Amino acid sequence: MRFKSSKSLVCAVGVLAVFGVGCESAPPPELPYAPAQGSVGFDIIQESGLAGPQKPTRWLATHKSGSRTAQFRIELASPQSSTKPIGVSFGKGRFIAVAGSDSGVLIAELKKALEAKTLPTRTTRVDSVPFTYAIIGDDLYRQADGGLTGDRKGNWTAIKLFLGNGENEVFVNVNSVLGKGEFSIKDPDYGDFIVSELAKVL
C-alpha cells in the first residue's frame, strides 16, 4: 500500500487579484475501485459497526471470478489502545470462514499480489484466523494507481494486520461507502505465510 504526501493547491490569479478574487480547485470525486499492482480487491457489506471501525465492526467480503465465489468475514473488536500524536489505533480481530466459499481463484490472485513463492497445499480449514490490527489511516482518498492519500477527503480506511504472533504483515483497506475492500502487500517476505494463513479461512 502506498501513501502520498499532501500537496498545497496552487491557484493562478492573474489580473483578478487586483479585485481580490481568487480561485479554488474543487477536490475530485471519489474514484470507483480499480485493481492496482500488489492488491486484490473484493466487495464488502458492513454488517455491524459504524462507517469507520471505531467500535466493534464486521464486514461480509465477497470475491467473484466467473462462476467461482469466495466469501469470508472480517471482524474487528474495539480498538484497545492508540498512539498520540500519530493517532494509530490498535486492537484484535479475526477472519471468519463462510460455509460454501470457493477460494481457489482468490488464493491464486493473492499468491501473485503478495509475491508468495508457492501455493499452499493440504490446507486444513478452520473457523477463524486471529490477528492484531493497527488502523493507520482513516478518511483517505484512493488515487488511480491505488495509492492512499490524506490530502483530500475520501472514505478509505487503511488497516495493517499482524498474523502469526505479529511477525507477518498485510494491509486490508476498506471503503464501506463504495462497498469495496482489498488485500495489499506489505513485504514479499511475508507472502508465503500470509497466503497459507488466509487459505485456511477464505
N, C-alpha and C positions, 0 to 999 in steps of 0.2 A: 504494500500500500504506500502511496506517495502523498506527502503533504507539501503544499506550496505556500511560500511566504506571501504575506499581504502586500499589496501594492497600492499606492495612493492614486486616486483618479486625477488625471491632469486634464484641464479644460482650457482650450484656447478662447480667449475672449475677444481679441481684436478691438475694433473701434467701439463695440458696445460697452467696453469697460468705462468709457467716458460717462455713460449714463448709469453706471453701477449695475449693469445687467450681466449676470454670469450664466453658466450652463452646467448641468449635471448629467452624467450618463446614467440612465436607468440600469439597474442590475439585470442581467439576462435571466429569463425564467429558468426554473429547474429543468435540466435536460432529462429526457427519457433514458432509461437504463440501456447501456450498450456494453457488451463484453470488452474487457481490456486484458492485455497480456498479464499473466500471473494471477488471474482471478477466474472464479467460476460462479456464475450468477444463479439465483433461484427466486421463486415467488414466495412471498410471506403473507400470512394473515395474522394480525395481532389478536390473540385470544384473550389476553388479560394484561393489565397494567396500563400505564399512561402512554402518551405519544413517544416519550423518551423513557429509558429504563431507570427512573429514579426510585421506583418501587418494584416489588416482585412482578416480573414480566415474562410472558410466554408467547412465542410465535409458532405457528404451524408452517413449515417450509416444504415447498414442492418443487422438484426439478423434473421437467418433462423433456424427453428426446424421442421423437417418433412415437411408438406405441409403449415406450417404457417410462414409468413414472416412479420416482423415488420420493418418499416423504419421511420427515423426521420433525421433531420439535426442538426448539432452543429455549431453555428456561433459565432465567437469571433470578437469583434471590436479591433482596435489597442490598445495596452497597453497604459494606461493613466499615469502611474507612476511606479517607481521602487525603490527598497531599495538598498542602497550601504553600505558596500561592498558585501552584501549577493547576490544581483542580482535577487531578486524576482520581477517579473513584474505583475502589477495589471490592470484589465480592466473589461469591461462589455461584456456580451454575452447573448445568449438565445438558448434554444431548440426550433426547429420549426417542427410543425406537417407535416406529409406527408399523403395525401389522400389515403385511402385504406389500411393503416397499420393495421396489426393484431397482437397486442402486448400481447395477453393473456399469452403465454408461457414465453415471456421475462419478464413480470411483476412478474410472479411466481418465475422465477430464481432470479430476483432482490430481492424479499422478502427474499429468503433463503440467498443470498450472503451478503446482507446488514443487516441481522438479524432483519428484521421487524417482528412485532408480528402478524399483520393481513394484509390481502389483502384489498386494497381499494374497496369500493362498491359505486354505484351510482355516478361514476365519470363523471363530465361534461368536455367534450373535448374542448380544447382551441387551438388557432392558434399557440401560442408560450408561453414559460415559461422563464422568465428572470433570470439571475444570475450574480453575480460578480465572476471573476476568478482570480487566482494567479498562474502564471507559476513558479513552484518551482524547476524545473529541466529540462534541455534540453540535447540532445545528450547522453541519458542514455542507459545503457545496461540492458536488462531484463534477469535475471537468470532463470534456470529451475523451481525454486519454485515460480516464479512470482515476486521476489524482484528486485527492480531497483537500479542500482549502477552506480556511476560516475567514477569508477576506470579503465574503458575501454570504447572505443568509441562504441556507439550504435546510434539508430535513434528514441528512445522513448522520448516523452515529457510528463512530469508529470504535471497535471493541477488540482489544488484544486478548487472546485466550492462551492460558498456560496449561498444558496437558502433561501427564506423566511426571508427577512430583514437581511440576513447574519448570521442567528442563526443556520443554519443546513448545514452540510458539506458532500461532497462526492468527491472522486477522479475520474477524467476521464483521462486516459492515452492513448496517440495516437502515432501511428507509420505510417506515410504516405508512407514510403518506403515499408513496409510489407503489407500495406493496412489493418491494424488492429487497433482496439481500445478496451477499456474496462472500465466499471464502477468498482470501487474498494472501499471497505468500509473504512470510516474514523473512525466512532464510532457507536456502536449499538444503542446508544441513539437517533441518527438521522434517524434510519432506516425507521420508520413508516412515518415520514413527507416526506423524500426524495422519497420513493416509491409512496406515494399518489400524489406528485407533478409530478413525471415522468409519472404516469398513465394518466395524462391529455393531454399528448402531444406525447407519443411514439406510 
